[in-house]
Amino acid sequence: MSSRNNRRIAKNTMMLYFRMLLMMGVSLFTVRVVLDTLGTVDYGLYNVVGGIVTMFSFLSATMSGASQRFFSFELGRKDYTQLKRIFSITLLIYAIFGAIVLFLAETVGLWFLNHKLTIPSERISAANWVYQFSIFSFIVTMFRTPYNAIIIANEKMDVYAYVSIVEVILKLLIVYLLLLFSFDKLKLYAALMFVVTLIVALVYIIYSRRKFEETKFTFYWNISLFKEILSFSFWNLFGAIAGIFKGQGVNIVLNMFFGPAVNAARGIAFQVNSALNQFVQNFMTATKPQIIKYYAEGEKGKMFKLVFLSSKLSFLLLFIVTMPVILETNFVFNLWLKETPEYVILFSRLILINTLIDSLSYPLITAAQATGKIKQYQALIGGVMLLNLPVSYFFLMLGYSAQSVFIIAIIISIINLFLRLFMLKKMIGLSLKQFVSDVLIRISITAVIAYILPCFVFIKLSYGISRFFIVVLMGFVSSCIVIYSISLLKNERKYIIKSILFIKDKIFHLN
């Protein structure tokens, strides 16, 4: 990798981490206040009802992945005329998909909400309010997606940091308004969240249209290009549907067997997971365009190095922040929430373990998408992922506990990791043996050794804030030492040191 690309990735990662810390702090604070204000049942209703609309987000997720791939690919080739054409056709496809979502949500989704979900009779009206505003929010988010994709493809990550300041202020305002007004809290929360979504989307769209010439829509039609994007999107769609079934599909099954209280526990656990997972997602957002551009330029050697390093760092970054949380989950929730719902501690631990495993796959997914030939890949990976829903339903029917669905998800994630490696060996010649030796074995040894010291502290010291901070400190120190000495190869150590020095210079304005 060139030093220029290294600096760009480091700079973008730094900006995205600034955004993450901002969003994480507000997210954790607002969840506490919103849960206390709405109550467990209403919070669970918001989670599961909004989840029905989220099930339709596979269309948006599909097009987002397709958009980023095609935008980054053309930027790698420096073909700006084709980039403008692709953006215009992408907007047309989004309009078609938006109409499909609206139709499905107002027919199938609405029927499912009112006839299949477990909702207290006195909250049916509020649930429908949440549902309609969730649809509006989704449509707005969907139409902002191509503009977000062009920002990411151009690697303008600082924009996210600045817009996040606006979003943070607005979400804090929501918390204040919930406490201020006596109107139905659940209805008010849904309406205000839609307003925030709309404002943030407008900011992204206006910025993109002023900054990037290719985002100014001009009607362009090319059936060959349309089919190419749609074909890629279709197979991305299959993978996205599988992801939705794993997430929101299982959430609905939990509602059918256990009611909204368990949905609330799952929702809170996923809030924690989402906050911590941002450490990886921000790094991958900065890295994705480079992986795709290397492929477009024919630089497979550089691409493989970046994929291996990204997989390793994705896991290790997440491991550093999740290890103390997994150990001290009980303390974290007692500190965070006024009342900890049943199941939430166990759910959180299992979900974080699953996300650690999935983090290894994020760069592999990007590498597969860079090729544009994902039919067999998505058919296999998506097919296995789809098993989450029927297998979970089967075990719950047999009388297994709610946490069994997360154990099933962990097993399927491990299977899919190795299937991705086998597929990439076939698609682009990625070395399975090298990935196992340079990534999997090294991070496994690292995780075991780094876990020993904080685990010893956790066992020996009494419950409390002192133990929590010592566990966090020991976990961080032991992880950093073991990562540097065992996980990283010689060239990777040099890359990390250069990136840290670059970030330090940026922070202190040194040249």
C-alpha positions as a printed Julia matrix, in Angstrom:
511×3 Matrix{Float64}:
   0.0     0.0     0.0
   1.28    3.47   -0.87
   2.04    5.92    1.95
  -0.52    8.3     0.44
  -3.27    5.68    0.69
  -2.12    4.78    4.21
  -2.42    8.42    5.27
  -5.85    8.71    3.67
  -7.13    5.61    5.5
  -5.64    6.87    8.78
  -7.16   10.34    8.36
 -10.57    8.97    7.44
 -10.5     6.5    10.31
  -9.66    9.32   12.72
 -12.6    11.43   11.51
 -14.96    8.47   11.71
 -13.83    7.67   15.26
 -14.56   11.25   16.26
 -18.04   10.74   14.81
 -18.38    7.42   16.6
 -17.47    8.76   20.04
 -19.96   11.57   19.59
 -22.75    9.23   18.47
 -21.93    6.57   21.06
 -22.09    8.96   23.99
 -25.43   10.4    22.93
 -26.84    6.98   21.98
 -26.07    5.43   25.37
 -27.47    8.45   27.2
 -30.66    8.68   25.14
 -31.4     4.94   25.41
 -31.29    5.26   29.2
 -33.66    8.25   29.23
 -35.98    6.92   26.5
 -36.26    3.5    28.19
 -37.08    5.17   31.5
 -39.58    7.57   29.85
 -41.36    5.06   27.59
 -41.18    2.05   29.9
 -40.1    -1.49   29.01
 -43.27   -2.43   27.08
 -43.41    0.71   24.91
 -39.66    0.56   24.25
 -40.04   -3.08   23.22
 -42.97   -2.11   20.96
 -40.91    0.62   19.29
 -38.13   -1.89   18.72
 -40.25   -4.66   17.21
 -42.7    -2.45   15.25
 -39.86   -0.44   13.76
 -38.25   -3.8    13.05
 -41.04   -4.69   10.6
 -40.07   -1.69    8.48
 -36.4    -2.56    8.95
 -37.2    -5.9     7.33
 -37.85   -3.97    4.12
 -34.46   -2.26    4.44
 -32.87   -5.11    2.51
 -33.74   -3.06   -0.59
 -31.88   -0.01    0.71
 -28.96   -2.1     1.98
 -28.76   -3.85   -1.37
 -28.57   -0.63   -3.34
 -26.16    0.93   -0.85
 -23.66   -1.88   -1.35
 -24.14   -1.78   -5.12
 -23.79    2.01   -5.25
 -20.57    2.06   -3.23
 -19.08   -0.7    -5.33
 -19.81    0.94   -8.69
 -18.91    4.46   -7.52
 -15.58    3.35   -6.01
 -14.8     1.19   -9.05
 -15.25    4.09  -11.49
 -13.28    6.43   -9.23
 -10.5     3.82   -9.24
 -10.59    3.9   -13.06
 -10.94    7.72  -12.99
 -13.89    7.55  -15.41
 -16.0    10.48  -14.19
 -18.36   10.48  -17.18
 -19.37    6.9   -16.45
 -19.64    7.74  -12.76
 -22.23   10.45  -13.5
 -24.21    8.02  -15.66
 -24.15    5.35  -12.96
 -25.35    7.84  -10.33
 -28.31    8.9   -12.48
 -29.35    5.31  -13.19
 -28.91    4.46   -9.5
 -31.39    7.2    -8.54
 -33.94    5.75  -10.97
 -33.51    2.3    -9.43
 -33.94    3.77   -5.94
 -37.23    5.34   -7.04
 -38.45    1.92   -8.22
 -37.34    0.2    -5.02
 -38.9     2.98   -2.9
 -42.27    2.36   -4.53
 -41.93   -1.39   -3.88
 -41.12   -0.8    -0.2
 -44.06    1.55    0.25
 -46.46   -0.97   -1.32
 -45.19   -3.93    0.73
 -45.09   -1.94    3.97
 -48.65   -0.62    3.61
 -50.09   -4.03    2.71
 -48.22   -7.1     4.0
 -46.41   -5.21    6.76
 -49.52   -3.44    8.02
 -51.46   -6.72    8.11
 -48.65   -8.43   10.03
 -48.49   -5.58   12.56
 -52.2    -5.65   13.4
 -52.82   -9.41   13.26
 -49.64  -11.29   14.17
 -47.59   -9.29   16.68
 -48.16   -9.52   20.43
 -49.28   -5.96   21.27
 -51.36   -4.86   24.28
 -54.8    -3.8    22.99
 -54.53   -0.31   24.5
 -51.28    0.31   22.55
 -52.48   -0.7    19.06
 -53.02    2.94   18.04
 -49.54    3.97   19.24
 -48.0     0.97   17.48
 -49.56    2.1    14.19
 -48.19    5.61   14.69
 -44.72    4.14   15.19
 -45.16    1.98   12.1
 -46.16    4.84    9.78
 -43.38    7.15   10.95
 -40.92    4.26   10.62
 -42.0     3.88    6.98
 -41.54    7.61    6.35
 -38.09    7.5     7.98
 -37.1     4.51    5.91
 -38.14    6.09    2.6
 -36.18    9.25    3.43
 -33.13    7.22    4.46
 -33.36    5.18    1.29
 -33.25    8.23   -0.98
 -30.3     9.67    0.92
 -28.29    6.44    0.49
 -26.78    7.15   -2.98
 -25.58   10.53   -1.73
 -23.96    8.87    1.3
 -22.4     6.29   -1.02
 -20.81    8.97   -3.22
 -19.38   10.7    -0.12
 -17.85    7.4     1.06
 -16.53    6.56   -2.43
 -14.81    9.97   -2.52
 -13.49    9.27    1.0
 -14.85   12.53    2.48
 -15.3    11.04    5.95
 -14.97   14.4     7.7
 -18.46   15.25    6.41
 -19.93   12.48    8.59
 -18.21   13.92   11.64
 -19.63   17.4    11.03
 -23.15   16.21   10.23
 -23.04   14.04   13.35
 -22.78   17.18   15.47
 -26.13   18.29   14.03
 -27.62   14.83   14.56
 -26.38   14.65   18.15
 -27.91   18.03   19.03
 -31.24   17.01   17.48
 -31.34   13.68   19.35
 -30.61   15.41   22.63
 -33.45   17.8    21.82
 -35.76   14.79   21.38
 -34.93   13.61   24.9
 -35.74   17.06   26.27
 -39.05   17.26   24.37
 -40.09   13.8    25.6
 -39.72   15.02   29.17
 -41.38   18.36   28.42
 -44.63   17.31   26.71
 -47.44   15.19   28.17
 -48.54   13.87   24.74
 -48.33   10.07   24.25
 -44.58    9.49   24.63
 -44.33    6.63   22.13
 -46.16    8.54   19.39
 -44.12   11.67   20.05
 -40.83    9.74   19.99
 -41.64    8.15   16.62
 -42.61   11.52   15.09
 -39.53   13.32   16.38
 -37.18   10.56   15.18
 -38.66   10.99   11.69
 -38.02   14.75   11.8
 -34.37   14.14   12.74
 -34.0    11.59    9.93
 -35.43   14.09    7.43
 -33.15   16.95    8.51
 -29.99   14.81    8.43
 -30.9    13.43    4.99
 -31.4    16.94    3.6
 -27.98   17.99    4.9
 -26.26   15.06    3.15
 -28.15   15.6    -0.11
 -27.52   19.36   -0.24
 -23.81   18.88    0.52
 -23.39   16.19   -2.14
 -25.16   18.2    -4.83
 -22.95   21.23   -4.15
 -19.68   19.29   -3.82
 -19.89   16.54   -6.45
 -20.88   17.28  -10.03
 -21.91   13.66  -10.64
 -24.78   13.92   -8.11
 -26.7    16.43  -10.24
 -29.33   14.23  -11.82
 -29.64   14.19  -15.61
 -31.87   11.59  -17.18
 -29.72    8.87  -18.72
 -30.79    5.44  -19.84
 -28.58    2.52  -20.82
 -30.22   -0.88  -20.66
 -26.87   -2.7   -20.47
 -25.68   -0.61  -17.51
 -29.12   -0.86  -15.88
 -29.0    -4.67  -16.11
 -25.44   -4.79  -14.77
 -26.32   -2.72  -11.69
 -29.62   -4.56  -11.2
 -27.97   -7.98  -11.54
 -25.37   -7.06   -8.93
 -28.11   -5.59   -6.74
 -30.29   -8.68   -7.08
 -27.65  -10.99   -5.66
 -26.75   -8.42   -3.04
 -30.48   -8.4    -2.3
 -30.42  -12.11   -1.55
 -27.63  -11.62    0.99
 -29.41   -8.61    2.5
 -32.67  -10.57    2.89
 -30.73  -13.28    4.7
 -29.3   -10.64    7.05
 -32.77   -9.23    7.74
 -34.14  -12.69    8.49
 -31.23  -13.24   10.89
 -31.89   -9.93   12.66
 -35.45   -8.67   12.52
 -36.95  -12.02   11.52
 -35.61  -13.65   14.66
 -36.7   -10.58   16.65
 -40.3   -11.12   15.51
 -40.08  -14.83   16.37
 -38.91  -13.86   19.87
 -41.97  -11.6    20.14
 -44.27  -14.45   19.12
 -42.84  -16.77   21.81
 -41.92  -14.39   24.65
 -43.63  -10.99   24.1
 -42.34   -7.37   23.94
 -40.29   -7.54   27.17
 -37.79   -9.89   25.49
 -37.77   -7.6    22.43
 -36.82   -4.74   24.75
 -33.93   -6.81   26.17
 -32.75   -7.68   22.67
 -33.13   -4.06   21.54
 -31.01   -2.76   24.43
 -28.39   -5.48   23.87
 -28.16   -4.49   20.2
 -27.77   -0.83   21.2
 -24.63   -1.8    23.12
 -23.47   -4.0    20.24
 -24.13   -1.23   17.72
 -22.16    1.3    19.76
 -19.13   -0.98   20.15
 -19.34   -2.29   16.58
 -18.83    1.27   15.35
 -15.12    0.8    16.13
 -15.01   -1.74   13.3
 -17.57   -0.18   10.97
 -15.75    3.16   10.97
 -12.46    1.47   10.13
 -14.15   -0.54    7.35
 -15.9     2.54    5.96
 -12.47    4.14    5.56
 -10.95    0.95    4.1
 -13.69   -0.26    1.71
 -13.05    2.24   -1.11
  -9.33    1.35   -1.17
 -10.02   -2.4    -1.44
 -12.37   -1.82   -4.39
 -10.02    0.69   -6.07
  -7.07   -1.72   -5.8
  -9.16   -4.37   -7.57
 -10.23   -1.88  -10.27
  -6.55   -0.96  -10.83
  -5.55   -4.64  -11.08
  -3.41   -4.46   -7.9
  -4.41   -7.83   -6.43
  -1.3    -8.15   -4.28
  -2.0    -4.85   -2.52
  -5.67   -5.78   -2.27
  -4.9    -9.1    -0.51
  -2.55   -7.4     1.97
  -5.2    -4.81    2.8
  -7.92   -7.48    3.15
  -5.77   -9.57    5.53
  -4.76   -6.56    7.62
  -8.33   -5.23    7.67
  -9.74   -8.56    8.86
  -7.14   -8.73   11.59
  -7.6    -5.14   12.75
 -11.41   -5.38   12.55
 -11.37   -8.24   15.04
  -8.68   -6.75   17.29
 -10.23   -3.28   17.48
 -13.53   -4.83   18.5
 -11.85   -7.28   20.88
 -10.15   -4.47   22.84
 -13.47   -2.73   23.56
 -15.72   -5.78   23.96
 -13.54   -7.88   26.27
 -14.07   -5.7    29.39
 -17.75   -5.25   28.52
 -18.27   -9.02   28.24
 -16.62   -9.5    31.64
 -18.31   -6.55   33.35
 -21.69   -6.64   31.59
 -23.58   -6.65   34.88
 -21.77   -3.56   36.16
 -22.15   -1.71   32.83
 -25.92   -2.17   32.79
 -26.36   -1.34   36.47
 -24.43    1.87   35.86
 -26.23    2.68   32.6
 -29.87    1.74   33.23
 -32.09    2.45   36.21
 -33.6    -1.03   35.87
 -31.96   -3.83   33.87
 -34.51   -5.96   31.95
 -34.35   -9.74   32.22
 -32.15  -11.49   29.61
 -30.32   -8.3    28.58
 -26.95   -9.27   30.15
 -26.8   -12.74   28.59
 -28.12  -11.44   25.25
 -25.43   -8.76   25.19
 -22.59  -11.21   25.78
 -23.76  -13.62   23.09
 -24.41  -10.84   20.55
 -20.93   -9.35   21.13
 -19.29  -12.77   20.61
 -21.23  -13.16   17.36
 -20.16   -9.7    16.2
 -16.51  -10.5    16.98
 -16.72  -13.49   14.66
 -18.54  -11.5    11.96
 -15.93   -8.72   12.11
 -13.43  -11.05   10.43
 -15.75  -11.29    7.43
 -16.3    -7.57    6.73
 -13.2    -7.14    4.49
 -13.92  -10.49    2.82
 -17.4    -9.26    1.89
 -15.91   -6.09    0.37
 -13.38   -8.15   -1.6
 -16.16  -10.32   -3.03
 -18.25   -7.28   -3.98
 -15.26   -5.62   -5.66
 -15.32   -8.33   -8.35
 -18.92   -7.56   -9.32
 -19.47  -11.32   -9.82
 -21.31  -12.32   -6.69
 -24.04  -14.71   -7.9
 -22.54  -17.96   -6.57
 -21.05  -16.22   -3.53
 -24.37  -14.73   -2.37
 -26.34  -17.87   -3.2
 -24.12  -19.93   -0.89
 -23.48  -17.43    1.94
 -27.02  -16.02    1.9
 -28.51  -19.51    1.76
 -26.66  -20.59    4.89
 -27.48  -17.3     6.68
 -31.19  -17.79    5.92
 -31.1   -20.87    8.15
 -31.02  -18.57   11.21
 -34.78  -18.04   11.15
 -36.15  -21.58   10.6
 -33.56  -23.19   12.89
 -34.28  -20.63   15.65
 -38.03  -21.15   15.27
 -37.55  -24.93   15.41
 -35.55  -24.81   18.66
 -37.99  -22.39   20.29
 -40.84  -24.73   19.31
 -38.97  -27.51   21.13
 -39.01  -25.37   24.27
 -35.48  -23.99   24.25
 -34.8   -20.65   25.97
 -34.63  -17.26   24.23
 -30.82  -17.18   24.24
 -30.68  -20.27   22.02
 -31.33  -18.09   18.94
 -28.05  -16.21   19.56
 -26.06  -19.43   20.0
 -27.46  -20.62   16.66
 -26.39  -17.32   15.08
 -22.82  -17.77   16.39
 -22.53  -21.26   14.9
 -23.84  -20.09   11.51
 -21.44  -17.1    11.52
 -18.46  -19.45   12.0
 -19.63  -21.66    9.13
 -20.08  -18.64    6.85
 -16.61  -17.26    7.65
 -14.98  -20.38    6.21
 -17.4   -20.52    3.28
 -16.41  -16.93    2.37
 -12.74  -17.91    2.4
 -13.37  -20.9     0.13
 -15.39  -18.75   -2.28
 -12.76  -15.97   -2.42
 -10.05  -18.52   -3.16
 -12.11  -19.56   -6.17
 -13.11  -16.02   -7.22
  -9.86  -14.03   -6.88
  -7.19  -16.48   -5.75
  -7.11  -15.4    -2.1
  -4.93  -17.81   -0.12
  -6.97  -19.72    2.47
  -3.8   -21.13    4.04
  -2.25  -17.67    4.42
  -5.45  -16.23    5.92
  -5.58  -19.01    8.51
  -1.88  -18.65    9.44
  -1.58  -14.84    9.28
  -5.01  -13.94   10.63
  -7.02  -16.67   12.37
  -4.23  -18.39   14.31
  -2.61  -15.12   15.36
  -5.81  -13.47   16.59
  -6.91  -16.65   18.4
  -3.62  -16.81   20.34
  -3.88  -13.07   21.02
  -7.44  -13.33   22.35
  -6.59  -16.18   24.74
  -3.41  -14.58   26.15
  -4.85  -11.05   26.38
  -7.91  -12.39   28.21
  -5.91  -13.96   31.07
  -4.93  -10.84   33.05
  -8.31   -9.0    33.03
 -10.09  -12.29   33.76
  -7.79  -12.87   36.77
  -8.58   -9.35   38.04
 -12.31   -9.95   37.5
 -12.23  -13.15   39.57
 -10.02  -11.88   42.4
 -11.49   -8.41   43.04
 -14.92   -7.58   44.44
 -17.74   -6.16   42.31
 -17.61   -2.39   41.93
 -16.34    0.59   40.0
 -12.71   -0.01   41.06
 -12.73   -3.51   39.61
 -14.39   -2.25   36.42
 -11.68    0.36   35.74
  -8.87   -2.07   36.59
 -10.37   -4.68   34.23
 -10.62   -2.07   31.46
  -7.04   -0.88   32.04
  -5.54   -4.37   32.28
  -7.52   -5.49   29.24
  -6.28   -2.56   27.16
  -2.63   -2.89   28.21
  -2.45   -6.67   27.81
  -4.28   -6.52   24.46
  -1.96   -3.85   23.03
   1.19   -5.74   24.11
   0.01   -9.1    22.76
  -1.38   -7.59   19.55
   1.89   -5.83   18.75
   4.1    -8.82   19.59
   1.98  -11.7    18.24
  -0.88  -10.56   15.99
   0.92   -8.16   13.66
   3.48   -9.05   10.99
   6.58   -6.88   10.59
   5.18   -4.81    7.69
   1.86   -4.44    9.54
   3.64   -3.03   12.6
   5.27   -0.4    10.39
   1.87    0.48    8.9
   0.28    0.86   12.35
   3.14    3.01   13.68
   3.01    5.3    10.62
  -0.77    5.62   10.97
  -0.52    6.48   14.68
   2.16    9.11   14.0
   0.06   10.59   11.19
  -3.01   10.81   13.45
  -0.9    12.36   16.23
   0.36   15.0    13.8
  -3.19   15.74   12.67
  -4.42   16.12   16.23
  -1.61   18.44   17.28
  -1.39   20.21   13.88
   2.21   19.18   13.33
   3.78   19.13    9.87
